[in-house]
Amino acid sequence: MNEYYLEVRNISKSFVGVQALKKVNLKIRPGETHCLAGENGCGKSTLIKVISGFYTADEGEIIINGKSYARLTPRESMNLGIQVIYQDFSLFNNLTVAENIAMSYNVSNSYKTSNKKRDRELAQKVLNTIGIDLDVNTEVGRLSVAQKQIVAICRALLQEAKLVIMDEPTTALTTREVASLFKIIRGLKERGVAILFVSHKLDEVLEVSEYVNIMRNGENVISGAVKEFDKSKMTYYMTGREVDETRFSGTVNRDKCLFRVEQLKREKEFSDINFSLYEGEVLGITGLLGSGRTELAETLFGLRGAAGGAIYLNGQKLELRNASDAVKAGIGYIPEDRLTKGLFLNISIYRNIAATILTRYSNRFSFMQKGRISGVVRRQAQDLSIKAASLEAPANSLSGGNQQRVVLAKWLAAEPKILIFNCPTVGVDIGSKAEIHEIIRSFAERGIGVIVISDDLPEILSVCGRILVMNAGRFTGEYLSNEIDEATLQAQLIKA
C-alpha cells in the first residue's frame, strides 16, 4: 500500500506566457488534513484544477495510489476518488437536498431517470454517516451557507471520495459554523478520507491541519508539519514580508460626536439600539449570524426603513428613506457581498469608482465634467494602490483584494463623513487584509467616522478601538479592544 494517496510532482502550467505554476510538489496521505496556503493569485486554484482534471499541466505528473498520470479528465479524477468543493458549492437551488446529494451518483451510475425514493434514502444515509440532521426534502435555495456546504460534502462522500478538496470553505461561515465544519472534517479523517484544505485564514489552518504547503507566485515556498509554524512565520512565507498586526491606537476626539443613534428599532430584527461614533474612531460591532448586525448596517444606510428611533449626523437628524438619502448625507456603505452589492462586475474599474460622483460633477444640463471626474478616479486608484493593467479593465478581472479596493475608492471619491464596513475582508488574503486594515485606520486618521461590522474577532480587535457585542437584535456588551483578548471576547459572544 502506498504511503501517499496523492503525489504532485514538478507540475508546471502557463497561460498565454504567464507562468501560473512552476514545478509545484505536494504529497497527501490518507486520513490527513493538508493545508494549501497562499495569497490570492499564488496558484492555489490553478493547482486544484490540475488535480481535478479541469486543466492539463504543461509538465510534471500526478500520482494517485501509486499510478502516474500525465493528464486527467474531470471524470477520471472523480472516479479515482477526488472531489472538489468550490466556494460556490455548485448546487442547484431549485432542487431538494436529496436531489443535489444524489445527482453526481446518479450520473456516474448512468441512471436515466430520477427516483425520488432512492435519492432520499441515499441522502439520508450519508447525512447519518456524518451525524448531521437536515431535512432531505428541503429546497437547497432555502438553506444557510453552512447547510449548503454540508450538502456539497455529502455529495462528495456519496461518490466514495478518497480526497476532498475544500476551496476557501469558511469564507462565509460564522465562528460557530466553522467549529461545526471542523468537527465534520475530523470525522472524515477518522474514516481515512484525506482533506486538502485551501485557505489563507491562518488561525483555522493552524487548528485543523497536520501539514501545510505554502505557495507564492506559482511556486512552493515551504512545506512541513503545522507544529513547525506559527501565524507570523506563515504570514512571512505567504507574503514575503513582515506584516504588522499591532492593534490600532488612533486619536479619538471625544468632544466631536459625528454620528449618534437613539432607540433605533426595526420589527423582528433589532431594538433599543443606542450608540455614538466620534471623530477619528473605529467602532466595532460584532455578533453571531442572526444577531441583527447586517440588518442594522443596512438600516443605517437607508436600505431598510426603521420602525422607530432617530439617527443624527453632526447633530442634525436624518430622514433616511433610501440609500440615496444616506449618500447625500455623507454616509458610505461597503457591503459584505461586494460581488453582487458593491461592484458592477462587468463594467470598467474607472466607471465603478466614478459611480458615486457623477451627479456632483454634472451641471444643471446634465453635462458631466469629465476632466474633474477623471482626476478624482485616478487619484483614488493611485492612493489605494489598485493593481490593474488598465482602469478600463472590467472589475471582474481583479483579485478579491483589488476588488475591495475599488469599492473603497468609490466611496472615498464621494468624500463621506461616515463609512460603514460590513465584513470588510471576507475572501481576501492575509496581505490584502493587512493593507485594508491599514486603509481603514487611515480613514479614521482623516477624521472619518468608521464602523466595522464583523464576526472575525482578530479583525475586530486589531482595527477597532471600541467594540459593541450584538445578540438577538440588541447590544449586550461594550468593551475597549486594549482591555479584552480574543478568548474573552469569544466567550462574551457565545454567552450573550
Disulfide bonds with the S-S distance in Angstrom:
none
